[in-house]
Amino acid sequence: MATAQQIKSLVRSFTAGDDEHFITVALQIAAHSAKKGNGKLAQELRDLVDETKRRRNQDAHRGTVPIARTTGELAGLVATSYPKTRFSEMVLSQEAQSPLTRVIHEYRHQDKLRSHGLSARRKLLLVGPPGCGKTMTASALAGELHLPLFSVQLHGLISKFMGETSAKLHTLFESMNVTRGVYFFDEFDAIGADRGVGNDVGEVRRVLNSFLQFLEQDNSDSLILAATNFVGMLDNALFRRFDDVVRYTLPSAQEAEMLIRNRLHAFLPSRVGWKKVQSAAKGLSHAEIARACDDAAKQCVIEDCEKVSSAQLADFLSERQAARSHED
């Protein structure tokens, strides 16, 4: 049951029109109910809060007040969104898809697991080359679970003043208990680099030690995702703190074909020279293939073509190959 103080806080926040505080108190009541063994009430309250947020999201798209405003100490630390992305929109290898499916399944049954002294997977380390779906995974998890996505802004987190970064990390992890969501640390090697590296500085070591401590102590209902393109740079202690390491790879020929079919389904002819197209796509990331598909579709629209030919698509993929060569 809610305490008298919580009920008064609900009434005050409703009267003042403070939606953020109203939701915060409702989630505190849900957490209190869960600890007291009333998992059903806790889940019902969370579902009501999620529904409220979804309605506010719809209002935001119609030009009304944004659904999420990061204020106070969190301002400048996170960017907030409510993605509608689903995993059905992604093309992933089975190695990456399997642990993500398990995370969703366990999270949806976390109260049942908790009643047996078990915890759902919530802490994921995403590793792999750029453009292969790590950032989109964060959006898809948030979309599938109807949670807000909090993208951590590392430039706001890492301070030139000694000790401030750890304090900001503490604030961030505290917010995970108050506001349930998907918290995404991209380019995580900026704070998760190996503490044994010779040119490391004391402040970086302190930040990583703080992150490891906060991550281990975290018992919130939020999901924590860290992503890096440089897995070899990460400190070994990190791998023990995460529930799963999800590994991303460049798409196989079959995955590239599936991605192209999904992206260009309205522009593909009935017969496609897939061997030629797959050859042109070899070595490209998911993002690079998607951009080549978009380029082909735009040209088709501008030139009033009904379909994109295999040769045209292969040319756009080859352009991406050339651009990659220049970058390398």
Buried (B, 14 or more C-beta within 10 A) or exposed (E): EBEEEBEEBBEEBEEEEBBEBBBBBBBBBBBBBBEEEBBEBBBEBBEEBBEBBBEBBEEBEEEEEEBBEBEEBBEEBBBBBBBBBEBEEBBBBEEBBEBBBBBBEBBEEBBEBBEEEEEBBBBBBBBBEBBBBBBBBBBBBBBBBBBBBBBBBBEBBBBEEEEBBBEBBBBBBBBBBBBBBBBBBBBBBBBBBBBEEEEBEEBBBBBBBBBBBBBEEBEBBBBBBBBBBBBEBBBEBBEEBBBBBBBBBBBEBEBBBEBBBBBBEEBBEEEBBBEBBBBBBBEBBBBBBBBBBEBBBEBBEEEEBEBBBBEBBBBBBBBBBEBBEEEE
